[in-house]
């Protein structure tokens, strides 16, 4: 069955007033609880805002700021559903709960992972 990455950009939730965060948190957790109950939930997390540590192909390590022109993931969910259409339905529910747009991409299957 296909797996989908549903994600949003870092900063996409910055418009939410601090007083509304408990309601946003509860709404998003409710969607996650339902996804778990239906058996489609694989994993999800927010990504801590920070400088990137980049490990190059030659093993060189560099700590640097992300250029403002590059989108950075602020959070993501991985679900397993029968179709892209169903993934879009779940993404819409997450977008409403998180109050920000969600991007949907199908993950490539790798039997070794």
Buried (B, 14 or more C-beta within 10 A) or exposed (E): EBBBBBBBBBEBBEEBEEEEEEEBEEBBEEBBEEBEEEEBBBEBEEEEEEEEEEEEEEEEEEEEEBEEEEBBBBBBBBBBBEEBEBBBEBBEBBBEBBBBEBBBEEBEEEEEE
